[in-house]
Amino acid sequence: MNELLETFIGSNGFAVQVLTIMGVLRLVLKPVSEIVGVIVKQTKTTKDDAFVESVKRSGIFLKLLFVLDWLASIKIKK
């Protein structure tokens, strides 16, 4: 099995790099998004709620979500 993996990694280095980047993005972005949402809901002020909602409705954020979903299959709640 190790020989098979070493052969695959050796001959498909770029694909392995892309898959690694996709995995790292999924591991980092989804939990960070959830943590920010929980923190914002736990605070007493509503200013941060409004700020997060305005960011989520912005065109740049929606385009970023589309790109992340299309390239790395990362689905972050809107």
N, C-alpha and C positions, 0 to 999 in steps of 0.2 A: 504494500500500500504506500509506503514512504517513497518508493521508487516512482510510482505512478504520480504522486503529488509533486515530487521534485521535477519530473519530466514535464508535467503540465505547467508548473510555475516557470521553469526554464524556457519553455517554448512560447508561453503566453504571458509574459511579464506585464504587458500593458493591461490586459484583461484582469489580472490579479490586482493590480494597482487600482483600477476602476472599482472593482468589487469591494476592495478594502475601504476606499473612500466612501462608497455608498453605505457600507456597514457602520463606519465611524459616524457619518452624518446622522444615520438613524438612531444610533446609540446616544448621541449628544442632543440633537435638536428636539426630539419628541419629549424627553423628560424635562428639558429646560422650558419648553413651551408650557407644559403642565404645571411645573413649579411656579412659573410667573403667574399663571392664572390663579392658582391657589393663594399665593401671597397677596395678589391684588384683591381677591375676594375677602381675605381675612382682615385687611386694614379697615380702619374706621372711616377714613375719608373716602369721598366718592370721586375726587379729582383723578386719582390713579385709574379708577374704573373707566372714566371718560377718556383718559389718554389712551389706554389699551384698546378701547373700542374704536377710537379714531385711527389708531395705527392699523387695526385689523380691517377697517373699511377703506384704507388708502389704496390707491392703484398700485403703488410700488410693492406693498405687502402681498396683494393678490397676485401680482405677476411673479413674485418670489415663490409663493406657494405653488403656482402652476409649474414653474421651472423645477422646483424640488420634487414635485409629484411626477413630473414627466421624466426627469433624468435619474432620480434615485428612488422613486416609488415611496416617498416620504409624505404621509398625509397628516398634516397638522390641522387641528380643529380651527374653524373660522370663527 
